[in-house]
Amino acid sequence: MRQIERVGFAGLGAMGAGIARRLMDAGHEVVGWNRTKEKAEPLLAAGMAWADSPRELAASVDVLFTMLTNAAAIEATADGPDGVLAGIREGTVWADISTIAPDASVAMAERVHETGAWFLDCPVSGSPATLAAGQMSVMVGGERAAFEHVERVLHAIGPKVTYIGPNGQAILTKVAINLALVVSVTALAEAVALVEKAGVDRGAVVDAVLKSVIASPVVGYRAPLLVEDTDVFADVELQQKDLVVAQELARRLGAAVPTCAATSEMLNAARSSERADRDFIVSVHEAYRRMGGMD
């Protein structure tokens, strides 16, 4: 593997753009690509270089990060005459930050290895707020040698970097973390709605929660949304995607995930909420209120 000189980034949505900015702030030369170039304008104004295609991007960098919506988007970016696989060079490390199905990630790793390059699944845990605070965590699956080669770059994304194991295992770990996250946040929305119906002020409950033993990083930035709905860290559709991946994994393994299944049903109810476009804690809380006859 070559010395790291240039870092590529494909997928410059809200989170991707934030990560690319941190890489630039850490002193890395960053080259970007996004389907919609307009989204990259602030980064370009700040000095990020631009590639006209995924192929051009892959051919010009030593480490390539991708943060795309799903496996279909990863495959579309990888394939074809202008895709990553047509341009990636031997020894390049492709680190995929997307959260996709573990099997899809392992299959892409096999295809990348055939080119002489390396593929790591590098899902992150956190939100734009976590990223801005410099507390994003990164999990890594793949060849340890490839991980060690890019570890310093990963620490520019966040200070908490954990090597998990072979390809696919970091994705599996992210599935476990997000299952626990969605279940716990949904339980919080349920609890708040319950005591609201008994006459307790919602703001007082949230304040008590933030001072209690159940306070955590995710509760810290999401519970306040029940009082002042100002941000959307992940809406119902995006957050439910993680539960669907967990349920499919459980089906194949013959494992039991009853709280995951129950929580997914609540997210189904929240999808019909008038506030389904808000952060999922807000949508789920509204669904509980509606079911409890409060709205």
N, C-alpha and C positions, 0 to 999 in steps of 0.2 A: 504494500500500500504506500502511496505517495505521501509526502508531507502535505498537510492541509494548508492550502493557500486561499482557496475560494470556496464559499459555501453557497449552495443553491437552495431556493425555497419556492415550492409550488403550492398554491392554495392560500391566497392572501385575504381570507375573510377576517372577521373581527379578531379571533384568537390567533390565526396564522400571521396576520399583520403585526400583532403584538409580540409574537415570538421573533419574527424577523427583525423587528426594531431592537429587541434585546440583544440579538446576535450582532447587529450593527453597533450598538452602544458598547459592546464588549470588544470592539476593534476588529471584527471579522469583515472581510470584503464579501458582501452578499449580492447575489444575482437572483432576481425574482422572475416568476411567471405566474400569470393568473388568466383564467378565461376572459375575464373582464378587466382590461388594463386600467380603467378608470379607478378601480378600487385601490390600485397600487400607487396612485399619484402622490399621496403624502410621503410614501417611502422613497419614491423616485426623486422627489424634491429634497429629501434628506440625504441623497447620495447613493441609493441602491441602484445597481445596474439592472438591465432588462434583457431577457431572452425572448425571442419571438415564438418559440415553440418548446414543448417539453424535451424534444430531441436536442435542440440547441442548448438548453439549460443543462441537461445531463452531460453533454460533451464538454462543457466549459468549467465544471466544478469538481472538487475533490470529495465533497460531502454533499449529498442531496437530501433535503428534508421535504416531505410532502405532508400536507394536512388537508385532506379532502373528505367529502361527505360520507362516502360509503365505498364498498368494494367495487361497485360498477364504475365509480368515478376514478378509482385507482387504476383499474384495468383500462379504461378509456385513455388515461394519461400515459399508460405504459405502452400501449399497442399502436400499431400503424407506422407508416413511414416517418411521421413526425413525433413518434412517441419516445418515452424515456429509454426503452430497451433498444431502440435503433441508434441511440447516441451515447449511452453510458459506456464509460471506458473501464478497462480492466483495473482493478484495485480501488475503484470508487466505492464509497459506502453510501448506500441508500437507506436513510433512516425514516421510516414511515410513522408519523405521529398520529395518524388517523385511528379511530376506533372502529375496526371492521371485524367480521367473523374470524375466529382463529384459523379455521381451515383455509379461508381465502388468503390470509396473510402467509401461511406456510407454503401454499401453492405459489404465491408470487415470489417468495424467497427462493424456491427451487428454480424458477425461471431466471431470476437475476443471477444466481450462482453459475448458471450455464454460460453467462457472458464473461465470467471472470471477476465480476463485481460482488459486493457483499450486500445483504439485505438485513436490516434490523427492524423489528417491531418496537417502536418507542412511544407508546401511549403516555399521555400526561394526565395528571390528576389535579384538578383545580379549575378556576374560572378566570375570566379577565381580571377580576379583583385580586385573586391570588397571584396571578402573573405580575400585575402592576406592583404588588407588595414585595415581589422577589421571593415568593414562597412556593412556586410551582414545583411539583415533584414529577420525576421522569422514571419510568420503568423500561427495562431493555431486555429484549429477547433476541437471541441469535448467537453467532460465533463470538466467543469471548475476545478473540484477537481483534475483531472488528469493533467491538465495544470499547476496548482499551484504546484503540486508535482515535476514537471520536469522543472519549469521555470528557476531555477538557472542553470541547465545544458544547456538549450537553450541559455542563455546569453553567454555561452562559444563559441557558434557558431557566434553570432553577437550581437551588443548592442541594436538593434532595434527589440524588440519582442512584437507582438500585438496579444491579444486574440480576435478572431473575433466572435465566436458563436458556435453553435452545429456542429456536424460532417458534413463535406462537405462544410461549409461556407468559410473556409480558402482557399480551392481549388478554389471556385468560385471567391474569391477576387484575387487570383493569375491569374485566367483567365482574369479578367478585367485589371489587371496591364500589363500582357503580350500583350493583345490586343492593349492597348495604346502604349506600347513600340515598337512593330513591326510596327504599323502604323506610328509612329513619326519618327522612324529611316528610314523607306522606303521613307517617305516624304523628309527627309534630302538628301538621295541619289538622289531623283528626282530633288530637287532644285539645288544641286551641278552640276549634269549633264546638266541642263538647261543653267546655266550661263557659264559653260565650253564651250558649243557650241557657245556662244556669244563671246568667246575669253578670258574669265577671267581665270587666273591661278588657278588650283585646290588647290594647297597648300595655296595660299592667301585666298581663300574662306574658307577653313577649319580653318585657323588661325583666321579669322574674326568671324566665327561661335562660336569658343571656347571662344571668348571674348564678345559674344552677349547675349541678353536676353533669347535666346533659349538654351544656354549652360545648361547642366544637368549632373548628374553622368553618364548616359548611353551615352550621346553625348561625354562626356569627354574621355571615353575609347574607343568608337567606331569610332568617326569621324576621328581620326588620322590614322586609318587603310586605309582610302581612299588615304592617301599620302604614308604611309609605311606599306605595308601588312605583318605584323609580327605575328599576333595572330589569333586564331579562338575561339571566345567565344561561338558561336553557329552557325552551318551552316544552309543552307536554309531548309533542311529537318527537322531538330530539331526545328527550330523556327516556321515553318509552322504548325507543330503539334498543337501548342497552338491556332492558328487561326482556325484550323479545330474543335477543342473542342469548341471554342467560337461560331462558326457558327452552330454547332449541338445544342448547348444550346439555341441559338436564335431561331432555327427552332422549338424546342419543346415548347418554351415559347411564340412564336408568337411575338418576338421582332425584331426590325430592326437594322442591323449592316452593313450598306452600305460601310463604309470606311474599315471595316474588310474584306468584300467580294472583294473590289477592290484591297486591298493590297495582299490578297491571290492570286489573278490573277497575280500580278506582281511577286510574289514568284514562281508561276508556270513558268513564263517566265525565271526567274533566274535559275531555275533547269536545263535549257538547256545550261547555261553558261559554258564556258571552265573553269571558276573559281568557279563552284558550290560547290567545296569542301572547299572553303575559308569561312571566316565569312560572314554572310548573307548580311551585308551592302556592302561588296565588290562585291558579286555576283549580287545583285540588281543594284548597280551602273553600273556595266558592262552591264547589260541588258538594262538599260536606254540609255547608250552610243550607244549600238548596234542598238536600235530602232530609235535613233536620227541620225543614219548614221555616227557616229564618229569612229566606228571601222570597 
